[in-house]
Amino acid sequence: MRLRHIEGAAEFVASNEQVILEQDALAMSGHWQQLFANESPLHLEIGMGRGRFLMASAAAYPQINFIGLELCEEVIMQALQRYQELPPNIRILWLNAKMLDQVFAKGEVERIYLNFPDPWPKNRHAKRRLTWDDYLHKYQHILDDEGTLRFKTDNPQLFDWSVARFADNGWEPVALSHDLPLEESGIISEYETRYRRYGQPICCGEWKKGRK
Ligand SMILES: C[S@@+](CC[C@H](N)C(=O)[O-])C[C@H]1O[C@@H](n2cnc3c(N)ncnc32)[C@H](O)[C@@H]1O
């Protein structure tokens, strides 16, 4: 999702009390449940965009705490303007996914969602893909022993490349599909809604945490 610079977006996002900023997040490692004042499991969406998936998931599963991670302040601003009141089981984390292993303790997260991450199609940009080994190692660190990750994309090349990355890093596939039917897709994100409208097949994979 590419958005033009919006004057004041950073200030808007930083002043919203439902958004966790990097410096605060660094102090939260190992203590995220305290923020929600309960012991519910933590689910993390990486690259939440404008928050459609996060909001619908939090409403459907009030017994789960959801954190939406997003790098781009303009996108977070749009999510906050769209939804205004977030339910108590959501927080937005304004952060680069590179820092995940600094803000979550080992095993602190039960499930990760990667919905339609940027494909970075050029080979020389492969390390920017959110399914590159360095990211998989961070996900492995923060997931608990039974932790799972679900990845969806409309891009079959990115999907096949990612399936190989997960395999090489010892992740155990639970389900892999190059054309996931809508009825099996569960809650869908903004990008998934758009691609399904265009009739594009949706690739989806789910893995158990890597053992390497
Ligand atoms: C293509 S959009 C998909 C949005 C949403 N997940 C959906 O499916 O509708 C990808 C999102 O990931 C965010 N993103 C990309 N790289 C990121 C990173 N390293 N850390 C956090 N967010 C990132 C982008 O800013 C963008 O909002």
The ligand as a MOL file (V3000), in Angstrom:
LIG
                    3D

  0  0  0     0  0            999 V3000
M  V30 BEGIN CTAB
M  V30 COUNTS 27 29 0 0 0
M  V30 BEGIN ATOM
M  V30 1 C -0.2930 -4.6110 0.5410 0
M  V30 2 S -0.7160 -3.9250 2.0620 0 CHG=1
M  V30 3 C -1.8610 -5.1270 2.7370 0
M  V30 4 C -2.7130 -4.5630 3.8300 0
M  V30 5 C -3.6270 -5.5710 4.5580 0
M  V30 6 N -2.8440 -6.5750 5.2360 0
M  V30 7 C -4.6380 -6.1980 3.6560 0
M  V30 8 O -4.5040 -7.3860 3.3590 0
M  V30 9 O -5.5970 -5.5030 3.2640 0 CHG=-1
M  V30 10 C 0.7750 -4.2370 3.0180 0
M  V30 11 C 0.8800 -3.4100 4.2790 0
M  V30 12 O 2.0460 -3.8180 5.0030 0
M  V30 13 C 2.7050 -2.6740 5.5130 0
M  V30 14 N 4.1260 -3.0270 5.7010 0
M  V30 15 C 5.0250 -3.2570 4.7180 0
M  V30 16 N 6.2370 -3.5410 5.2370 0
M  V30 17 C 6.0880 -3.5140 6.5910 0
M  V30 18 C 6.9820 -3.6970 7.6720 0
M  V30 19 N 8.2800 -4.0020 7.4640 0
M  V30 20 N 6.5040 -3.5780 8.9310 0
M  V30 21 C 5.2030 -3.2670 9.1440 0
M  V30 22 N 4.3030 -3.0590 8.1530 0
M  V30 23 C 4.7400 -3.1890 6.8870 0
M  V30 24 C 2.4720 -1.6070 4.4550 0
M  V30 25 O 2.6420 -0.2980 4.9550 0
M  V30 26 C 1.0460 -1.9130 4.0280 0
M  V30 27 O 0.1060 -1.1940 4.7820 0
M  V30 END ATOM
M  V30 BEGIN BOND
M  V30 1 1 1 2
M  V30 2 1 2 3
M  V30 3 1 2 10
M  V30 4 1 3 4
M  V30 5 1 4 5
M  V30 6 1 5 6
M  V30 7 1 5 7
M  V30 8 2 7 8
M  V30 9 1 7 9
M  V30 10 1 10 11
M  V30 11 1 11 12
M  V30 12 1 11 26
M  V30 13 1 12 13
M  V30 14 1 13 14
M  V30 15 1 13 24
M  V30 16 1 14 15
M  V30 17 1 14 23
M  V30 18 2 15 16
M  V30 19 1 16 17
M  V30 20 1 17 18
M  V30 21 2 17 23
M  V30 22 1 18 19
M  V30 23 2 18 20
M  V30 24 1 20 21
M  V30 25 2 21 22
M  V30 26 1 22 23
M  V30 27 1 24 25
M  V30 28 1 24 26
M  V30 29 1 26 27
M  V30 END BOND
M  V30 END CTAB
M  END
